[in-house]
Amino acid sequence: MNMGLSKFNQAKARVDADGFSKAVEIAVIRNTINPEEMPMLKSKFYRRLAKTMKRQNEEELVNELLKLSEQQENEGLIYHNK
């Protein structure tokens, strides 16, 4: 794996995730989505980003993104089990 490309993919994933999180927060503020929906939306986002990074052979980054997805799913279950 090209280290320059790998660093680019890591930065891209970080920027994309930050932008998505901010967009979700704005949607909650505008009452477009419910706060309870945030974890599942983020989980789906991380899984989709992991799929994209898998095509780039970024296995370590894929594993990190899948862990984040799982964490968000668990947080979503907490919301629904209250």
Secondary structure, 3 states (H helix, E strand, C coil): CCHHHHHHHHHHHHHHHHHHHHHHHHHHHCCCCCHHHHHHHHHHHHHHHHHHHHHCCCHHHHHHHHHHHHHHHHHHHHHHCC
